[in-house]
Amino acid sequence: MAGGDNDDQDGGLDISTKVQKSGVLYKKPFGRGGGALKGLLKRTETTEKWQKRFFLLKDGYLLWYPEKERSSFEATGLFNTHPKGVIPLGGSHVEPVNEGPPTMPFGISVTHPDFGAGHLMLAAESGQTRALWVSALNLAGKVTWSNAQIGEATLEKLRAQGTTLEREKAETLNKLQEVAVGLAKEKDQRELFEAMASVLEEEKGRVEKEAATILEQKQEKERQLETTQREKEEREKVIALKEDEVKQVAAEKEEVQKRNRALSANLQTLSSTASALEQERVELSSVLEKTVEVASELRREKDQTSDELEAERLARVKLEKRLKMAEASLARLDAALRKSGVKLDLDIDLDVKALRSFFSERVEEVQRAQNSAAIVKEGLRAKKDFDKTEVAVTPEDVKAAAPATEVVEPGEDAEPVAEG
């Protein structure tokens, strides 16, 4: 870019920098004449062609170098003290002209009374770059001796004004210091108040946090207390249930003990009853033995008539029928007793006496009949069936465990002899 690295500046003369402007421009050899500046131009520039040069604007002087000097300046920030050419710009006139290389008609004309008939022709690559250079060159052209004298007088005047301003400034500063001291005191008080307010706010926050923590702890304790109370009530209920169960178990134990005592008494009664029954059975066995002896004697006396035999046969059939009924009753009684699993004690005596009476009547009939062998045979069979039966339970147990059982005596009408 022809304008260089600071061609984009606003064109003002920046006195805070070593070089006010730099960049690449096209230059045409200096015009004829040259005037007082003729010695500053290089004698080698005799061609009429446009040449590309690196320009520097420094404190009212325009210096130019070969284009390659640009890279060195940009790298170090220092310029070469042996330029290819240099001219002072104080009192010069700079204006844009439509002259330049064929592709860049952005010319700059620099004229000065000391140049005589000659002038310096420059050209930029764009209208914007030209405008920046024209502005910078015009500002540099204002640096002259007369302007310097005017500037000195102006500086003296400004110094006087500055002294007045310094005095006013000092007075103002004193007032401002007083105000600043007051403001500092107010600031210190405000900062103190703010610090106290901050401390109080922090203390308030801490107290609120502690209060919230205490409240949460209180609520937690209340929840724990409620839980403990519920657990206590549940334990009391469980204890009450256990006490009821213990009482119930004690009552059941007492009932079982009562039943055990009753069973012990029943067992003693049954034992005595069994002994008495055994004795009676022995007695009945002796009676039946006597009956067998009588039957044997009757057997030897068999001489009977046909009518007596027929009557004896009918009596025997009738007696067999009744004996079968008695056997059935005894069988039912025996089944009921075995099913109940207990022994008789009291009412069994009545049944046994009834059986004994029954067999006694049979013996008497046999004695009366004498030669009735069939009746004797039936008695023997009844005695045999009776020997096979053992009575060992009480009537109360039979009544509780079995249906009613009847023992029918021989005769027209049956008479109950035992109830289960």
Disulfide bonds with the S-S distance in Angstrom:
none
